[in-house]
Amino acid sequence: MKKTLTALAFGVSMLMGSSVFADTVKPTVVLVHGAFADASSWNGVVKILKKDGYVVIAAANPLRGVKSDGDYISSLVASVKSPVVLVGHSYGGNVISVAANDRPNVKALVYVSAFAPEAGESAADLAGKFPGSTLGPTLAPPVTLADGSKDLYIQQDKFHAQFAADVPAAQAALMAATQRPVTEAALNEKSGETAWNHIPSWFIYGDKDKNIPPQTILFMAKRAQAKGVEVVKGASHVVMVSNPEPVARLIEKAASAQ
């Protein structure tokens, strides 16, 4: 009996020790890119986060539809055996808003020049909520796919001014050539239940964003009762490319928040 009690006490102490250890482990940061970009758009942010000791996953967002993309990212998050800070850029904000549902390891959401829709809203709805988006006229003719859906790209000669005006021209040209398309349906798909209603959120964006009007992002941040909102002066839609330092610092602030 005495041996049994000793073993039980040891087991309890080990469990308590594991719990304490888990609480001190830095969260894993999962980065979700948006439309017309790819995972490399996070390179500058990844470099800072990894230097500061964070495990980082820059996910490959399929850009096919809010629910299907959300399910994909949700499965990725489920495979992470630590707390997660889920970060989305642009349309990636729609994706993280649904992906975090029913994922108790997601401790924070960070929206980087991103959409944070309410249930029943689409990216297209929010982009047109306030004046200022000039994306429409810069899109190339849609590419019709075998299933009848349509892929959207930004015209390469308009990409720099529209999407990444504060990025060096040579870098913007590479981004334009390697951009990943989003389906037209994804931008018009209504969101389901959104996780920012029950998970703390942080927002950062540039005041020269031409894809999502800054007024729209501020509206979404206030609606979400964001824990922190930062505006980067002169920054374009790809604030994480041109200004990785403040983006990384905000993610770290979200990661360390109690």
C-alpha positions in Angstrom: 0.0 0.0 0.0 2.8 2.4 0.9 4.6 1.7 -2.4 1.3 2.4 -4.2 0.9 5.7 -2.5 4.5 6.7 -3.2 4.0 5.8 -6.9 0.8 7.8 -7.0 2.4 10.8 -5.4 5.3 10.6 -7.9 2.9 10.4 -10.8 1.0 13.5 -9.5 4.2 15.4 -9.1 5.3 14.5 -12.6 1.9 15.6 -14.0 2.2 18.9 -12.1 5.7 19.3 -13.4 4.6 18.7 -16.9 1.8 21.3 -16.5 4.3 23.9 -15.2 6.7 23.2 -18.0 3.9 23.4 -20.6 2.9 26.9 -19.3 6.5 28.1 -19.8 6.9 26.9 -23.3 6.7 29.6 -26.0 3.7 29.2 -28.2 4.2 28.0 -31.8 3.5 30.8 -34.3 1.5 29.7 -37.4 1.5 32.2 -40.2 -1.1 32.1 -42.9 -0.6 34.2 -46.0 -3.3 35.7 -48.1 -4.3 36.0 -51.7 -1.7 37.0 -54.4 1.1 35.9 -52.0 2.8 32.8 -50.7 4.5 31.6 -47.5 7.7 33.4 -48.4 6.0 36.7 -47.7 6.6 36.0 -44.0 10.4 35.4 -44.4 11.4 38.6 -42.6 9.0 38.0 -39.7 10.1 34.3 -39.5 13.7 35.3 -39.2 13.0 37.6 -36.2 10.7 35.1 -34.5 13.1 32.3 -34.8 16.0 34.4 -33.5 13.8 35.1 -30.5 13.3 31.4 -29.8 9.9 30.8 -31.4 8.9 27.7 -33.4 7.3 29.0 -36.6 5.2 27.4 -39.3 4.5 29.4 -42.4 1.6 27.5 -43.8 0.8 27.0 -47.5 -2.7 28.5 -47.7 -4.6 26.8 -50.6 -6.6 29.9 -51.4 -9.5 27.8 -52.7 -12.4 28.7 -50.3 -12.9 30.0 -46.7 -14.3 26.8 -45.3 -11.9 24.4 -47.1 -8.9 26.6 -46.4 -10.0 27.0 -42.8 -10.4 23.2 -42.4 -6.9 22.7 -43.8 -5.3 25.2 -41.4 -7.3 23.8 -38.6 -5.9 20.4 -39.2 -2.4 21.8 -39.2 -3.1 23.6 -35.9 -4.4 20.4 -34.4 -1.1 18.7 -35.1 0.8 21.2 -33.0 1.3 20.0 -29.4 1.7 23.4 -27.8 -0.2 26.7 -27.5 -0.5 28.5 -30.9 -0.6 32.1 -32.0 -2.5 32.1 -35.3 -1.5 34.9 -37.7 -3.3 35.8 -40.9 -2.5 38.3 -43.7 -5.3 39.7 -45.9 -7.6 36.9 -46.9 -5.7 34.8 -44.5 -7.6 36.7 -41.8 -10.8 35.0 -43.0 -9.1 31.7 -42.8 -7.7 32.0 -39.3 -11.1 33.3 -38.1 -12.7 30.0 -38.9 -9.7 27.7 -38.4 -9.3 28.6 -34.7 -12.8 27.4 -33.8 -12.7 24.2 -31.7 -9.0 24.5 -31.4 -8.3 25.0 -27.7 -4.6 25.4 -28.2 -5.0 28.7 -30.1 -4.3 31.3 -27.5 -4.3 34.4 -29.7 -5.2 35.7 -33.2 -3.1 38.3 -35.0 -4.5 40.1 -38.1 -1.8 41.6 -40.3 -3.5 43.9 -42.9 -6.2 41.3 -42.7 -9.9 40.7 -42.9 -11.7 39.7 -39.6 -15.2 38.9 -40.8 -18.3 38.4 -38.7 -20.4 35.4 -39.6 -22.1 36.0 -42.9 -19.5 38.4 -44.2 -17.1 37.9 -47.1 -13.8 39.5 -48.0 -15.5 41.2 -50.9 -18.2 42.6 -48.5 -15.6 44.1 -46.2 -13.3 45.4 -48.9 -16.2 47.5 -50.2 -17.5 48.6 -46.8 -15.6 51.9 -46.9 -14.0 53.7 -49.9 -10.4 53.3 -50.7 -9.7 49.8 -52.2 -8.3 50.1 -55.8 -7.8 46.3 -56.2 -10.6 45.7 -58.8 -9.1 47.5 -61.8 -5.7 46.0 -61.3 -6.9 42.4 -61.6 -6.1 40.4 -64.7 -8.8 38.6 -66.7 -9.9 35.6 -64.6 -8.5 32.2 -65.5 -11.3 29.7 -65.9 -10.5 26.3 -64.4 -11.7 22.9 -65.4 -14.4 22.9 -62.7 -15.8 26.2 -63.8 -14.3 28.2 -61.0 -12.1 31.2 -61.7 -8.6 32.1 -60.5 -7.7 35.7 -59.9 -4.3 37.4 -60.2 -3.1 41.0 -60.0 -1.6 42.2 -63.3 2.1 42.0 -63.0 2.8 45.6 -64.2 0.3 46.9 -61.6 1.4 44.7 -58.7 4.0 47.0 -57.3 1.9 50.1 -57.0 -1.2 48.2 -55.9 0.1 45.6 -53.5 3.6 46.4 -52.4 4.3 50.1 -53.0 6.8 50.3 -50.2 8.8 47.3 -51.3 11.8 47.7 -53.6 10.8 47.4 -57.3 13.0 44.4 -58.0 11.6 42.5 -55.0 8.0 43.5 -55.9 8.6 42.2 -59.5 9.6 38.8 -58.0 6.5 38.8 -55.8 4.4 39.6 -58.8 5.8 36.7 -60.9 5.4 34.2 -58.1 2.0 35.4 -56.7 -0.5 32.6 -56.0 -4.0 33.1 -57.2 -7.2 33.1 -55.1 -10.5 31.8 -56.5 -13.1 34.4 -57.1 -15.5 32.3 -55.1 -13.2 32.4 -52.0 -13.3 36.2 -51.9 -17.1 36.1 -52.1 -17.6 33.2 -49.7 -19.5 34.1 -46.5 -17.7 33.3 -43.3 -19.1 30.9 -40.7 -18.7 31.3 -37.0 -15.6 33.5 -36.3 -13.1 32.8 -33.5 -12.2 36.4 -32.7 -15.5 36.5 -30.7 -13.9 34.3 -28.1 -10.2 34.4 -28.7 -8.1 37.6 -28.0 -7.0 39.4 -31.1 -4.3 41.9 -32.2 -4.3 44.0 -35.4 -1.5 45.7 -37.4 -1.8 47.4 -40.7 -0.3 50.1 -43.0 -2.0 53.5 -43.5 -1.3 53.3 -47.3 -3.0 49.9 -47.8 -4.7 49.9 -51.3 -6.3 46.5 -51.0 -8.2 46.8 -47.7 -9.1 50.4 -46.8 -7.4 51.3 -43.4 -10.8 52.5 -42.2 -12.1 49.0 -42.7 -9.3 47.4 -40.7 -9.8 49.8 -37.9 -13.6 49.1 -37.9 -12.9 45.4 -37.7 -10.3 45.8 -34.9 -12.8 47.9 -32.8 -15.6 45.4 -33.4 -13.3 42.6 -32.3 -12.4 44.6 -29.2 -8.7 44.0 -30.1 -6.2 43.9 -27.3 -3.8 45.9 -29.4 -3.9 47.9 -32.7 -0.8 49.3 -34.4 -0.7 51.4 -37.6 2.6 51.5 -39.6 3.0 54.9 -41.3 3.5 54.7 -45.0 3.2 50.9 -45.1 1.4 49.1 -48.0 -0.8 46.0 -47.9 2.3 43.8 -47.4 3.3 45.4 -44.1 5.0 42.2 -43.0 7.3 42.3 -46.0 8.3 46.0 -45.8 8.1 46.2 -42.0 8.8 42.8 -40.5 10.1 44.2 -37.2 6.8 45.8 -35.8 4.8 42.8 -37.1 7.1 40.3 -35.3 7.0 42.4 -32.1 3.2 42.5 -32.1 3.1 38.7 -32.6 5.4 38.3 -29.7 3.2 40.6 -27.6 0.3 38.4 -28.4 2.3 35.3 -27.6 3.4 36.6 -24.2 0.0 38.0 -23.2 -1.7 36.4 -20.2 
